[in-house]
Amino acid sequence: MIAKHIIFKGRVQGVGFRYTSYREAKRNQLTGWVRNLPDGTVEMLAQGQAKDIDDCINDIKESFGRYIRETQINELPCNPRYTSFNITY
C-alpha cells in the first residue's frame, strides 16, 4: 500500500468535486480524506494500492477535466489511522 497527497487546482469548489472524489475513492477501496482549502483548491489524501489510487485520480480528471487547471501529487508513507475515506472540513 502507498499514500498520495493530491492538490487539485482550478475551479474545483462548488461543482460537486469532493462528493465525486469521495465516490471514486470508495469505489476504488481507498482510505483517506478529501477537503476544500481556503485558497480555492481541493486537497486529497488517498491510501491504497498504487493502481487503485491512479485509477481514482484518472476518474476524477475524466469527470472534472475542464475544471482542473493543475494537479500536484506527492507520495507519502501510509498512515494506519485512516480506515475509511471521508469528506472533511
C-alpha positions as CSV (number, residue, x, y, z in Angstrom):
1,M,0.0,0.0,0.0
2,I,1.0,3.6,-0.7
3,A,-0.4,7.0,0.1
4,K,-0.6,10.0,-2.2
5,H,-1.2,13.6,-1.2
6,I,-3.0,15.4,-4.1
7,I,-3.8,19.1,-4.6
8,F,-6.3,19.9,-7.4
9,K,-6.2,23.5,-8.6
10,G,-8.7,25.3,-10.8
11,R,-12.4,25.8,-10.5
12,V,-12.8,22.7,-8.2
13,Q,-15.0,24.1,-5.4
14,G,-18.8,24.4,-5.8
15,V,-19.0,21.8,-8.6
16,G,-19.5,18.5,-6.7
17,F,-15.8,17.8,-6.7
18,R,-15.5,16.5,-3.2
19,Y,-18.5,14.2,-3.5
20,T,-17.3,12.8,-6.8
21,S,-13.8,12.3,-5.3
22,Y,-15.4,10.5,-2.3
23,R,-17.5,8.3,-4.5
24,E,-14.5,7.3,-6.7
25,A,-12.2,6.7,-3.7
26,K,-14.8,4.4,-2.2
27,R,-15.3,2.6,-5.5
28,N,-11.5,2.0,-5.6
29,Q,-11.4,0.9,-2.0
30,L,-9.2,3.7,-0.8
31,T,-8.8,5.2,2.6
32,G,-8.1,8.9,3.5
33,W,-10.0,12.1,3.0
34,V,-10.8,15.0,0.7
35,R,-11.4,18.6,1.7
36,N,-11.7,22.2,0.4
37,L,-9.0,24.6,1.2
38,P,-9.4,28.3,1.8
39,D,-7.4,29.2,-1.3
40,G,-10.0,27.5,-3.6
41,T,-8.1,24.2,-4.1
42,V,-9.1,20.7,-3.1
43,E,-6.8,18.6,-1.1
44,M,-6.9,14.8,-1.0
45,L,-5.1,12.1,0.8
46,A,-5.6,8.7,-0.8
47,Q,-4.2,5.4,0.5
48,G,-4.4,2.0,-1.1
49,Q,-2.8,0.1,-4.0
50,A,-0.9,2.3,-6.4
51,K,-3.1,1.2,-9.4
52,D,-6.3,2.0,-7.4
53,I,-5.1,5.5,-6.5
54,D,-4.1,6.2,-10.1
55,D,-7.5,4.9,-11.3
56,C,-9.3,7.1,-8.8
57,I,-7.2,10.2,-9.9
58,N,-7.9,9.4,-13.6
59,D,-11.6,9.0,-13.0
60,I,-11.7,12.4,-11.1
61,K,-9.8,14.0,-14.0
62,E,-12.2,12.4,-16.5
63,S,-15.2,13.8,-14.7
64,F,-13.7,17.3,-13.9
65,G,-11.0,17.7,-16.6
66,R,-12.5,21.0,-17.8
67,Y,-12.4,22.4,-14.2
68,I,-8.9,21.2,-13.2
69,R,-6.0,23.5,-14.2
70,E,-3.2,21.7,-12.3
71,T,-2.7,18.6,-10.2
72,Q,0.1,18.2,-7.7
73,I,0.8,14.7,-6.4
74,N,3.3,13.7,-3.7
75,E,3.8,10.1,-2.4
76,L,3.8,9.7,1.4
77,P,4.1,6.9,3.9
78,C,0.8,5.2,4.7
79,N,-0.9,6.2,7.9
80,P,-2.8,3.3,9.5
81,R,-5.1,5.6,11.4
82,Y,-7.2,6.1,8.2
83,T,-9.5,3.1,7.9
84,S,-12.1,4.6,5.6
85,F,-12.5,7.5,3.2
86,N,-14.2,10.7,4.3
87,I,-15.1,14.2,3.3
88,T,-13.5,16.5,5.9
89,Y,-14.0,20.2,6.6
